[in-house]
Amino acid sequence: MVRGIRGAVVAERNCPEAIRRATRELLLAMIELNEASVDDVVAVIFTVTSDLDRAFPASAVRELGWTHVPLLDAMAPPVEDDLPRCIRVLLLVNTDRSPAEIRHVYLGEARRLRPDLADGENGNGIAAIARTLAGGTRG
């Protein structure tokens, strides 16, 4: 069955490497925490806030070797007081998990978007897992 996994992260800056790093960190955490693999991924839809215009998040996915996954980048609608430099993701995966078993992932500042899904108990641990999977060490 296809399920949607939501996630978001904030890029440190509007530069290609920061956008790609944040995207990789988020996607790898989403896959790991939901015990999925790239073969389970049906498609990925990204939105970015208008202040992120130096790279497509999808380019980070291609760098991970996800060459057969359909990807779509879009600009989020301009909303007053939106979280700046925000990358949002809808990851569609084939899974046997129920909707209640899906782990949505909101990293760093993006935890403000859905505090009900990114509680303090899991928030920092998820970020650490994501950084490790993405090969980074930033805090």
C-alpha positions in Angstrom: 0.0 0.0 0.0 1.2 3.5 -0.8 1.6 5.8 2.2 2.7 9.4 2.5 5.5 10.5 4.8 5.7 14.2 5.6 8.9 16.0 6.6 10.5 19.4 6.7 13.9 21.0 7.3 15.4 24.4 7.2 18.5 25.0 5.1 21.3 27.0 6.9 21.7 29.3 3.9 20.5 29.8 0.3 23.4 28.1 -1.4 23.5 24.8 -3.4 25.4 22.9 -0.8 23.3 23.9 2.2 20.1 23.1 0.3 21.4 19.7 -0.8 22.8 18.9 2.6 19.5 19.7 4.4 17.6 17.7 1.8 19.8 14.6 2.1 19.7 14.8 5.9 15.9 14.9 5.9 15.3 12.2 3.3 17.7 9.7 4.8 16.1 10.2 8.2 12.6 9.7 6.7 13.7 6.4 5.1 15.6 5.1 8.1 12.9 5.9 10.7 10.3 4.3 8.5 12.4 1.2 7.8 12.1 1.8 4.1 14.5 1.5 1.2 14.9 3.4 -2.1 13.1 0.5 -3.8 10.0 1.3 -1.7 9.9 4.9 -2.8 7.2 5.7 -5.3 7.8 9.4 -5.7 9.1 12.5 -3.8 7.4 16.0 -3.9 9.4 19.0 -2.6 8.3 22.5 -1.9 10.7 25.3 -1.0 10.1 28.8 0.3 10.8 31.6 -2.2 14.1 32.5 -0.4 15.6 29.2 -1.6 16.4 29.7 -5.2 20.0 28.4 -5.6 19.4 24.7 -6.1 16.6 22.2 -6.6 16.2 19.8 -3.6 15.7 17.0 -6.2 19.4 17.4 -7.2 20.4 16.1 -3.7 18.3 13.0 -4.3 20.0 12.3 -7.6 23.4 12.6 -5.7 22.1 9.8 -3.4 21.7 7.6 -6.5 17.9 7.6 -6.6 18.0 7.6 -10.4 14.6 5.8 -10.9 12.5 7.8 -8.4 10.1 10.4 -9.9 10.9 13.8 -8.3 9.0 17.1 -8.4 10.2 20.5 -7.1 7.7 23.3 -6.5 7.7 26.8 -4.9 5.5 27.0 -1.8 2.9 29.7 -1.8 4.0 32.9 -0.2 2.6 32.9 3.3 3.2 35.7 5.8 5.4 34.6 8.7 6.3 31.3 7.0 9.5 29.6 8.2 12.3 31.0 6.1 14.6 28.7 4.0 12.2 25.8 4.5 12.2 22.6 2.5 9.0 20.5 2.8 8.8 16.9 1.5 6.0 14.5 0.8 7.7 11.1 0.4 5.4 8.4 -1.1 6.4 4.9 -0.2 5.1 1.3 -0.6 4.8 0.0 2.9 2.8 -2.4 5.1 2.8 0.1 7.9 -0.5 1.6 9.1 -1.0 5.3 9.0 -0.4 5.4 12.8 2.9 3.6 12.4 4.3 6.2 9.9 7.0 8.4 11.4 6.9 11.9 10.0 10.2 13.8 10.3 10.6 17.5 11.2 14.2 18.5 11.8 15.7 21.5 13.6 13.7 24.7 13.3 11.1 22.9 11.2 9.9 21.1 14.3 7.9 24.3 14.9 5.7 23.4 11.9 4.3 20.2 13.6 5.3 20.0 17.2 2.7 17.2 17.6 4.8 15.0 15.3 8.3 16.3 16.3 8.2 16.1 20.1 11.2 17.0 22.3 11.8 13.4 23.1 12.5 12.4 19.5 13.5 15.7 17.9 17.2 15.8 18.8 17.7 12.1 18.4 16.2 12.2 14.9 18.4 15.1 13.9 21.5 13.2 15.1 20.5 10.1 13.1 19.9 12.3 10.1 23.3 14.0 10.3 25.0 10.7 10.7 23.2 9.2 7.7 24.0 12.2 5.6 27.6 12.1 6.5 27.7 15.4 8.3 28.5 16.5 11.8 27.0 19.9 12.1 25.1 20.6 15.3 
